Amino acid sequence: MQTMDIRDEQGRLRSFEISSWMGRRRIAKVIGNIANAHVIKTTSGFTWNLIVPNRDELVCMFELAGIRFKVTEDYGDSDRYWIGPEDHEIHPETEMIRQVFANLP
């Protein structure tokens, strides 16, 4: 899968984006299969009481190596999901997560 890397001025990976065609459920499943990752929260794409798209930007929240990461969809309706640490700092785990998604067909 193609990733769009977001790097700092030194070239270190801060976060990355992937296509939202992957879907919220599959994102959570892929993250749940990462060794030592713990999914904290997921959101569906719909609010069942109204059967309309959910405009919640949060797709998934998870922890890896004591670092909290988020997957978000800007404005709740975008063609990309942003994946990165909640604290927006540089963490080597971000590269490992990116590699998992980059290796998907």
Secondary structure, DSSP 8 states (H G I E B T S, - for coil): ---EEEE-TTS-EEEEEEEGGG-HHHHHHHHHTSTTEEEEEE--SEETTTTEE---SEEEEEEETTEEEEEE-GGG--SEEEEEETT----HHHHHHHHHHHT--
